[in-house]
């Protein structure tokens, strides 16, 4: 069984966890200033890239490419689906926070 994909996913999850805890990711320095718009834009680009990669891999598998196996296709499709669901939840939370702030008495 090829565990490279699993190892890569674990490394990505660790780096995201460290970033969420405001710890510097290994190999990078903490700048202290984070632009929310840039973070959100990068997250949207990552979701789009994951969906594109999964779609391309599924098309290659459907076309009979011997270098693409079903397990990798299914894992990439699930990763793309989860990342999209996560972005939808973030959007929902942002909308709720905005509505709560707009309904606050001054």
Backbone bond lengths (Angstrom), bond angles and torsions (degrees), N, CA, C in turn:
res aa  C-N    CA-C-N  psi(-1)  N-CA   C-N-CA  omega(-1)  CA-C   N-CA-C  phi
1 X - - - 1.444 - - 1.524 109.26 -
2 X 1.298 116.32 135.49 1.457 122.56 -179.23 1.523 109.05 -87.01
3 X 1.343 116.82 117.69 1.468 120.55 -176.42 1.524 112.40 -105.61
4 X 1.325 118.36 11.30 1.461 120.32 -179.94 1.520 111.82 -62.50
5 X 1.317 116.91 -41.48 1.458 120.74 179.95 1.516 111.99 -64.89
6 X 1.331 115.73 -39.49 1.462 119.79 178.86 1.518 110.36 -66.95
7 X 1.333 116.96 -42.89 1.463 120.53 178.23 1.526 111.26 -62.09
8 X 1.322 116.37 -41.22 1.457 120.56 179.15 1.531 110.35 -63.77
9 X 1.331 116.92 -42.81 1.460 121.02 179.52 1.529 110.44 -64.46
10 X 1.336 117.64 -41.19 1.460 120.36 177.84 1.516 111.46 -62.77
11 X 1.327 117.31 -40.42 1.463 120.90 177.74 1.525 111.00 -64.19
12 X 1.328 117.10 -40.33 1.459 120.74 178.22 1.533 110.64 -64.63
13 X 1.331 116.22 -42.57 1.455 119.85 179.43 1.525 111.39 -64.75
14 X 1.323 117.28 -38.63 1.462 120.70 177.85 1.529 111.02 -64.55
15 X 1.333 116.82 -42.86 1.460 119.11 -179.06 1.523 111.37 -67.37
16 X 1.330 117.19 -37.80 1.463 120.63 177.34 1.526 109.85 -66.62
17 X 1.325 116.69 -40.34 1.456 120.58 178.41 1.525 111.12 -62.78
18 X 1.320 116.98 -43.20 1.459 120.51 178.37 1.522 110.91 -64.79
19 X 1.319 116.76 -39.99 1.465 120.22 179.06 1.529 110.55 -66.00
20 X 1.333 116.84 -37.46 1.459 120.43 179.77 1.523 111.53 -67.81
21 X 1.315 116.52 -27.83 1.457 120.79 179.34 1.522 111.50 -91.90
22 X 1.333 116.89 9.62 1.464 124.00 -179.49 1.518 112.73 59.53
23 X 1.318 116.02 30.83 1.454 120.84 173.89 1.518 107.25 -96.42
24 X 1.335 117.85 142.84 1.453 118.63 177.16 1.526 110.59 -66.62
25 X 1.315 115.66 135.77 1.453 121.60 177.31 1.515 107.81 -74.03
26 X 1.308 116.96 141.48 1.451 120.79 -178.70 1.515 110.11 -55.60
27 X 1.336 115.57 130.86 1.455 120.34 179.01 1.513 113.75 91.45
28 X 1.329 117.05 -2.94 1.461 119.99 178.01 1.513 108.76 -129.60
29 X 1.308 115.99 160.96 1.455 121.21 177.18 1.512 109.08 -107.08
30 X 1.313 116.28 144.48 1.458 120.83 177.94 1.528 108.58 -77.64
31 X 1.316 117.13 127.36 1.456 120.64 -179.47 1.516 111.47 -90.78
32 X 1.325 117.81 -24.70 1.451 120.61 179.27 1.515 112.68 90.94
33 X 1.316 118.86 -36.88 1.458 122.41 179.97 1.528 109.05 -98.77
34 X 1.322 115.32 126.17 1.455 120.80 179.12 1.518 107.57 -129.18
35 X 1.316 116.06 125.73 1.457 120.97 177.98 1.527 108.38 -91.12
36 X 1.326 116.62 118.30 1.458 121.49 -176.02 1.524 111.33 -59.67
37 X 1.315 117.34 -40.69 1.467 120.82 -179.43 1.522 110.75 -62.19
38 X 1.331 117.57 -40.32 1.463 120.53 178.76 1.524 111.28 -66.31
39 X 1.329 116.29 -41.71 1.464 120.14 179.40 1.517 110.06 -62.87
40 X 1.320 117.09 -44.64 1.459 121.43 179.90 1.522 111.21 -65.66
41 X 1.330 116.67 -42.44 1.459 120.90 178.65 1.532 110.71 -63.06
42 X 1.327 117.65 -43.10 1.463 120.94 178.50 1.525 111.26 -64.43
43 X 1.328 116.78 -38.40 1.455 120.19 178.18 1.531 110.71 -64.34
44 X 1.326 116.67 -41.64 1.470 119.87 177.54 1.523 111.13 -63.69
45 X 1.320 116.68 -40.46 1.469 120.29 177.84 1.525 111.11 -64.83
46 X 1.336 117.24 -38.52 1.459 120.88 178.04 1.523 111.28 -64.57
47 X 1.324 117.11 -41.27 1.464 121.14 178.30 1.525 109.65 -64.00
48 X 1.306 116.46 -44.45 1.463 120.55 179.02 1.527 111.16 -62.61
49 X 1.315 116.56 -42.15 1.467 120.55 179.46 1.527 110.86 -65.00
50 X 1.336 117.13 -40.29 1.463 120.74 179.08 1.527 110.55 -64.22
51 X 1.330 116.58 -40.48 1.461 119.89 178.78 1.528 111.05 -67.26
52 X 1.314 116.56 -41.03 1.467 119.81 179.15 1.522 111.47 -64.75
53 X 1.322 115.62 -42.69 1.465 119.92 179.79 1.527 110.94 -63.92
54 X 1.329 116.72 -42.99 1.463 121.04 179.92 1.529 110.39 -65.20
55 X 1.328 116.74 -41.84 1.466 120.49 179.08 1.519 110.90 -63.56
56 X 1.335 116.29 -43.47 1.465 120.44 179.97 1.530 111.16 -64.93
57 X 1.333 115.87 -41.34 1.460 119.52 179.86 1.528 110.53 -65.39
58 X 1.341 117.36 -40.02 1.463 120.96 178.29 1.525 110.98 -64.68
59 X 1.329 116.78 -39.13 1.458 120.04 178.06 1.527 111.06 -66.37
60 X 1.330 116.59 -39.98 1.464 119.75 177.78 1.523 111.14 -64.56
61 X 1.324 116.79 -40.27 1.460 119.72 177.78 1.529 110.82 -64.33
62 X 1.338 115.83 -42.45 1.463 120.21 178.97 1.522 112.19 -63.49
63 X 1.329 115.53 -31.80 1.459 119.83 179.63 1.526 112.11 -78.45
64 X 1.336 117.05 -7.61 1.454 120.23 176.74 1.520 114.35 92.21
65 X 1.311 117.51 22.37 1.466 121.40 177.92 1.528 109.27 -63.80
66 X 1.341 118.42 121.14 1.467 120.35 -177.57 1.529 113.19 -71.97
67 X 1.314 118.74 -14.53 1.462 122.18 -179.23 1.529 112.73 -84.92
68 X 1.322 118.02 -5.18 1.465 122.33 -178.20 1.521 108.10 -114.34
69 X 1.340 115.87 123.84 1.463 118.14 178.02 1.525 110.14 -106.39
70 X 1.310 114.66 161.13 1.460 121.51 -174.20 1.527 112.42 -63.41
71 X 1.333 117.09 -36.95 1.461 119.62 -178.68 1.523 111.18 -61.78
72 X 1.324 117.55 -44.39 1.464 120.70 179.40 1.525 111.48 -64.82
73 X 1.320 116.23 -38.67 1.465 120.46 178.59 1.526 109.94 -61.89
74 X 1.332 116.31 -47.53 1.465 120.27 -177.84 1.532 111.47 -65.85
75 X 1.329 117.20 -39.61 1.460 120.31 179.08 1.521 110.01 -64.61
76 X 1.327 117.64 -44.45 1.466 120.72 179.72 1.524 111.64 -65.86
77 X 1.316 117.72 -37.90 1.458 120.29 177.28 1.527 110.82 -64.77
78 X 1.318 117.32 -40.47 1.461 120.51 178.36 1.524 111.66 -68.38
79 X 1.336 116.94 -40.06 1.462 119.96 177.29 1.521 110.49 -61.42
80 X 1.327 116.91 -42.66 1.460 120.68 178.87 1.526 110.81 -64.69
81 X 1.311 116.27 -40.70 1.464 120.36 179.14 1.526 111.15 -65.10
82 X 1.319 117.06 -44.22 1.463 120.55 179.30 1.522 112.03 -65.01
83 X 1.325 116.81 -40.58 1.462 118.87 179.78 1.525 110.83 -66.45
84 X 1.336 117.05 -36.37 1.463 119.79 176.84 1.527 110.63 -66.84
85 X 1.331 117.24 -44.19 1.459 120.43 178.48 1.521 111.11 -61.57
86 X 1.319 116.45 -38.11 1.462 120.29 177.84 1.526 110.79 -63.57
87 X 1.324 117.52 -43.15 1.463 120.40 178.90 1.530 110.98 -64.98
88 X 1.312 117.81 -36.13 1.467 120.70 177.20 1.529 109.73 -64.07
89 X 1.324 117.03 -41.61 1.457 120.18 178.72 1.530 111.78 -66.03
90 X 1.324 116.71 -38.86 1.465 120.19 176.45 1.522 109.86 -63.01
91 X 1.320 116.70 -43.68 1.466 120.07 177.79 1.520 110.98 -61.00
92 X 1.327 116.77 -42.97 1.464 120.30 179.40 1.528 111.10 -61.82
93 X 1.318 116.38 -41.11 1.465 119.97 179.20 1.525 110.78 -66.54
94 X 1.325 117.19 -39.66 1.460 120.39 178.25 1.525 111.48 -64.18
95 X 1.311 116.58 -41.72 1.466 120.42 179.00 1.523 109.96 -64.82
96 X 1.323 116.73 -42.50 1.468 120.42 178.55 1.525 110.74 -63.34
97 X 1.329 117.03 -43.62 1.469 120.13 178.87 1.519 110.67 -63.16
98 X 1.330 117.42 -41.12 1.462 121.25 178.00 1.526 110.70 -62.22
99 X 1.324 116.58 -45.91 1.470 120.14 179.53 1.526 111.09 -63.04
100 X 1.339 117.10 -40.31 1.462 119.94 178.50 1.518 110.95 -63.09
101 X 1.317 117.47 -41.03 1.471 120.77 179.72 1.517 110.99 -67.86
102 X 1.310 117.51 -38.13 1.466 120.84 -179.85 1.530 111.28 -69.40
103 X 1.327 117.49 -27.23 1.463 120.82 -179.53 1.528 112.96 -90.09
104 X 1.322 118.63 0.73 1.465 121.75 179.14 1.525 109.78 -72.16
105 X 1.316 115.38 137.87 1.464 117.49 175.31 1.529 109.22 -72.66
106 X 1.320 115.66 146.76 1.474 120.39 -177.30 1.484 111.22 -90.57
